[in-house]
Amino acid sequence: MGQGTRQQRVANAMRELLTELIAREVKDPRVHAAGMVSVSQVDLNRDLSVARVYVSFIGGAGDEQAEERALAALQAAAGFLRGPVGRRMRLQRAPELRFWRDSRAEFGQRMREILIEDEQRAPVASSPADAEPAGEPAPGPDEPDDGGSDDPDDDGQDRDDRGS
């Protein structure tokens, strides 16, 4: 097994453990004022000495200042959390915990809102009978409809080409 595999296993176990520890052990009211804390991802460096912990806040009022205060409180509690993480995971050296806000959840929520708004604004699709045929698109407002063929040599005049 390679180092990357161990990194991933340790990161996943750490994510689950930190979610539990933050919910049960961290008593700082700033953390819980921003809503439920979800640890969405943990990234470890190669030697497992530093962990970037990405958190998002669910169910809060969406107050950015409260979330920033909660993030600062989590960073202040990093030393408190580091010991239990190292002991429970039986790591020789517990990693330094650095907390970061995970903006992917916010981005995803905003994209959902945009899609819903777009669907609500979209006109009702016309029936298939009213639709243009699948061939060429209809001429634009600046293009004359010569009603002729696609032949570039065709000047639009009807001629009898039988040699008479």
Stockholm file with secondary structure:
# STOCKHOLM 1.0

chainA/1-164         MGQGTRQQRVANAMRELLTELIAREVKDPRVHAAGMVSVSQVDLNRDLSVARVYVSFIGGAGDEQAEERALAALQAAAGFLRGPVGRRMRLQRAPELRFWRDSRAEFGQRMREILIEDEQRAPVASSPADAEPAGEPAPGPDEPDDGGSDDPDDDGQDRDDRGS
#=GR chainA/1-164 SS CCHHHHHHHHHHHHHHHHHHHHHHTCCCHHHHHTCEEEEEEEEECTTSCEEEEEEEEESSCCCHHHHHHHHHHHHHTHHHHHHHHHHHTTCSSCCEEEEEECCHHHHHHHHHHHHHHHHHHSCCCCCTTTSCCSSSCCCCTTSCCCCCCSCTTCCSCCCCCSCC
#=GC SS_cons         CCHHHHHHHHHHHHHHHHHHHHHHTCCCHHHHHTCEEEEEEEEECTTSCEEEEEEEEESSCCCHHHHHHHHHHHHHTHHHHHHHHHHHTTCSSCCEEEEEECCHHHHHHHHHHHHHHHHHHSCCCCCTTTSCCSSSCCCCTTSCCCCCCSCTTCCSCCCCCSCC
//
